[in-house]
Amino acid sequence: MNETEELELIVADPAEIFEEAKKIYKELSGNEVVPASEESYLLSTISAVLGNIKAEMNRVALENYLPFARNKRLDLKGKFYGSRGERLGANPARTTMRCHISTTVERDVVIPKGTRFIYKTFIFISEEEYKIAKGKLYVDIPVVCEITGDIGIILTGEVKEIVDRYDYFESCENITEVTGGRDIENDEEYRERIEEIPESFTSAGSEGAYKFWTKRASSLVTDVTIKSLSPNTLDIYVCNNQSLIALEEKNKIKEYLEQEDIKALNDKITIKDPSSYKYKIKIKYYLYKNAKNSKELIEKNLKENLSKYALSLKMGDSINSQDLIGICKADSDIKKIEIEEPAEYIASDTTICSCEEIALTFMGSEEK
């Protein structure tokens, strides 16, 4: 997508327009356009304005093609496929609350649908009625945030206040991290999902179809890998970039995929977490003595670029030391590097490589 600026369907270079304008002026008037003349200033001004107009025309023309469409134009591309092609809206965060009573009682204790729990300014609501069974002291209930969107991570045990008390209430707390809140689907993810839509038009339960419907089920899912170790048994591995997806969200995905018009008749579906490979990036680097930039700026930029690389790795991507060398040597001030960590690592297609630390050590400056 970064080639958007380089692709020109309509020539918009003001210099080219100016040269063409001078030719036309000479053909019509018989006179050359003299530099710094009134005619030259007038034509260069018009060329600049036309260049801006044609650049905008070029941008609009490019958006007729899926790789370059964005915002509302991208939504129009998706509308071609009906409801399957709609952009995914914001997703509410979810967690599981454990609700306790002070003593066992000789009846079920009802926790009504719509019971509210609160953490700071965020309210979580139960979507169904639950009961603490006779003789039991607690029940676990899934709850959903009242608002949609990313609210950050709330740790286990931090949601412990209730708005709507039930009978014999003693205490409550979330037993899983609050995760799953997601803003509206961004253009890059939406574009990728539109490209996968044709695979969904099948009743055979193809791999492509299941990938599409898994992403359709939750806007949190960025990567999907499907394994089938035996006939009609599907292990669907999902993640959100390099983060795992909460149990509540995985249950929602499974429920969605098991609808009659999505799941192949005899398929047994399990939603799984990918395995995680933790690694560190530790690099010693040498600069040229005539380096243009300061060591501090070089190191800052290098760390940022290595961080971008680490965060760009998707499920199934391996660690290649040549990639790290290429990132370092892209800076002309860096003479050479020594990679202490990581070693080469070949990831399975259900593994996420996750960087825990980036450490750079300056070893000095050397002549060319």
Backbone hydrogen bonds, N-H to C=O, Kabsch-Sander energy under -0.5 kcal/mol:
donor,donor_aa,acceptor,acceptor_aa,energy
4,T,1,M,-1.5
6,E,3,E,-0.8
7,L,3,E,-1.5
8,E,6,E,-0.6
9,L,7,L,-0.6
17,I,13,D,-2.2
18,F,14,P,-2.6
19,E,15,A,-2.1
20,E,16,E,-2.2
21,A,17,I,-2.4
22,K,18,F,-2.2
23,K,19,E,-1.7
24,I,20,E,-2.2
25,Y,21,A,-2.5
26,K,22,K,-2.2
27,E,23,K,-2.3
28,L,24,I,-2.2
29,S,25,Y,-2.8
30,G,26,K,-2.4
34,V,32,E,-0.8
37,S,34,V,-1.9
41,Y,37,S,-2.2
42,L,38,E,-2.3
43,L,39,E,-2.9
44,S,40,S,-2.3
45,T,41,Y,-2.0
46,I,42,L,-2.3
47,S,43,L,-2.5
48,A,44,S,-2.0
49,V,45,T,-2.1
50,L,46,I,-2.9
51,G,47,S,-2.4
52,N,48,A,-1.9
53,I,49,V,-2.3
54,K,50,L,-3.0
55,A,51,G,-2.1
56,E,52,N,-2.0
57,M,53,I,-2.2
58,N,54,K,-2.6
59,R,55,A,-2.2
60,V,56,E,-2.5
61,A,57,M,-2.6
62,L,58,N,-2.4
63,E,59,R,-1.4
64,N,61,A,-1.6
65,Y,62,L,-2.2
68,F,65,Y,-1.9
69,A,65,Y,-1.2
69,A,66,L,-0.6
73,R,70,R,-1.4
74,L,70,R,-0.8
75,D,71,N,-1.8
76,L,72,K,-2.0
77,K,73,R,-1.5
78,G,74,L,-2.0
79,K,75,D,-1.9
80,F,76,L,-0.7
80,F,77,K,-0.8
81,Y,78,G,-1.9
82,G,79,K,-2.0
84,R,81,Y,-1.1
85,G,82,G,-1.3
86,E,83,S,-1.2
91,N,182,R,-3.0
93,A,147,I,-0.5
94,R,179,T,-3.0
95,T,143,V,-1.9
97,M,141,I,-2.9
98,R,173,E,-3.1
99,C,97,M,-0.6
99,C,139,V,-2.8
100,H,98,R,-0.6
100,H,171,S,-2.9
101,I,137,L,-2.3
102,S,168,Y,-2.1
109,V,132,I,-2.4
110,V,108,D,-0.6
111,I,130,Y,-3.6
114,G,126,S,-2.3
115,T,112,P,-1.4
117,F,124,F,-2.8
118,I,161,E,-2.3
119,Y,122,F,-2.8
122,F,119,Y,-2.9
124,F,117,F,-3.2
125,I,144,V,-3.0
126,S,115,T,-1.9
127,E,142,P,-0.6
130,Y,111,I,-2.5
132,I,109,V,-2.9
133,A,131,K,-0.8
135,G,105,V,-1.4
136,K,133,A,-2.6
139,V,99,C,-1.5
141,I,97,M,-3.0
143,V,95,T,-2.8
144,V,125,I,-2.4
145,C,93,A,-3.1
146,E,123,I,-3.0
149,G,91,N,-1.7
149,G,182,R,-0.5
154,I,152,G,-0.5
154,I,178,V,-1.2
155,L,153,I,-0.5
157,G,174,N,-1.8
158,E,155,L,-1.8
160,K,158,E,-0.9
161,E,118,I,-0.8
163,V,116,R,-2.9
164,D,116,R,-1.1
165,R,163,V,-0.9
169,F,166,Y,-1.5
170,E,100,H,-1.7
171,S,100,H,-0.6
173,E,98,R,-1.4
174,N,159,V,-0.9
175,I,96,T,-2.7
176,T,96,T,-0.6
178,V,154,I,-3.2
179,T,94,R,-1.7
179,T,177,E,-0.8
182,R,91,N,-2.2
185,E,88,L,-2.5
190,Y,186,N,-2.5
191,R,187,D,-2.9
192,E,188,E,-2.0
193,R,189,E,-2.0
194,I,190,Y,-2.3
195,E,191,R,-1.9
196,E,192,E,-0.8
197,I,193,R,-0.7
197,I,194,I,-1.1
199,E,196,E,-1.2
200,S,196,E,-0.5
200,S,197,I,-2.5
201,F,198,P,-1.2
202,T,200,S,-2.1
210,Y,206,S,-2.3
211,K,207,E,-2.3
212,F,208,G,-2.2
213,W,209,A,-2.7
214,T,210,Y,-2.1
215,K,211,K,-1.9
216,R,212,F,-2.0
217,A,213,W,-1.7
218,S,214,T,-1.0
221,V,218,S,-1.1
222,T,220,L,-0.5
222,T,239,C,-2.6
223,D,239,C,-1.5
225,T,237,Y,-2.1
227,K,235,D,-2.6
230,S,233,T,-0.6
233,T,230,S,-1.8
234,L,232,N,-0.5
234,L,268,K,-3.1
235,D,227,K,-3.1
236,I,234,L,-0.6
236,I,270,T,-3.2
237,Y,225,T,-3.2
237,Y,235,D,-0.7
238,V,272,K,-2.0
239,C,223,D,-1.3
240,N,243,S,-3.0
241,N,239,C,-0.7
243,S,240,N,-2.5
250,K,246,A,-2.2
251,N,247,L,-2.5
252,K,248,E,-1.6
253,I,249,E,-2.2
254,K,250,K,-2.5
255,E,251,N,-2.3
256,Y,252,K,-2.0
257,L,253,I,-2.6
258,E,254,K,-1.4
259,Q,256,Y,-1.4
262,I,259,Q,-1.8
263,K,259,Q,-2.5
267,D,264,A,-1.6
268,K,232,N,-3.0
269,I,267,D,-0.6
270,T,234,L,-2.2
272,K,236,I,-3.0
272,K,270,T,-0.6
275,S,350,T,-2.3
277,Y,352,I,-3.1
278,K,276,S,-0.6
279,Y,354,S,-1.9
281,I,357,E,-3.0
282,K,280,K,-0.6
282,K,341,E,-2.3
283,I,359,A,-2.3
284,K,338,E,-2.8
285,Y,361,T,-2.6
286,Y,336,K,-2.6
287,L,364,G,-2.1
288,Y,333,D,-2.1
289,K,366,E,-2.0
291,A,288,Y,-1.5
298,I,294,S,-2.5
299,E,295,K,-2.7
300,K,296,E,-2.2
301,N,297,L,-2.6
302,L,298,I,-2.5
303,K,299,E,-2.6
304,E,300,K,-2.0
305,N,301,N,-2.4
306,L,302,L,-2.4
307,S,303,K,-2.2
308,K,304,E,-2.2
309,Y,305,N,-2.0
310,A,306,L,-2.6
311,L,307,S,-2.5
312,S,308,K,-1.2
312,S,309,Y,-0.6
313,L,309,Y,-0.7
313,L,310,A,-0.9
316,G,351,T,-3.2
317,D,314,K,-2.5
319,I,345,Y,-2.3
320,N,318,S,-0.6
321,S,319,I,-0.5
323,D,320,N,-1.2
324,L,320,N,-1.1
325,I,321,S,-2.4
326,G,322,Q,-2.4
327,I,323,D,-2.1
328,C,324,L,-2.2
329,K,325,I,-3.0
330,A,326,G,-0.9
331,D,328,C,-1.4
332,S,330,A,-0.7
334,I,331,D,-1.8
335,K,286,Y,-2.3
335,K,333,D,-0.5
336,K,286,Y,-1.0
338,E,284,K,-2.7
340,E,282,K,-2.3
340,E,338,E,-0.8
341,E,282,K,-1.7
345,Y,319,I,-1.9
347,A,345,Y,-0.8
351,T,348,S,-1.5
352,I,275,S,-2.6
354,S,277,Y,-2.7
354,S,352,I,-0.6
356,E,279,Y,-2.9
357,E,279,Y,-0.6
359,A,281,I,-3.2
361,T,283,I,-2.5
363,M,285,Y,-2.8
366,E,287,L,-2.7
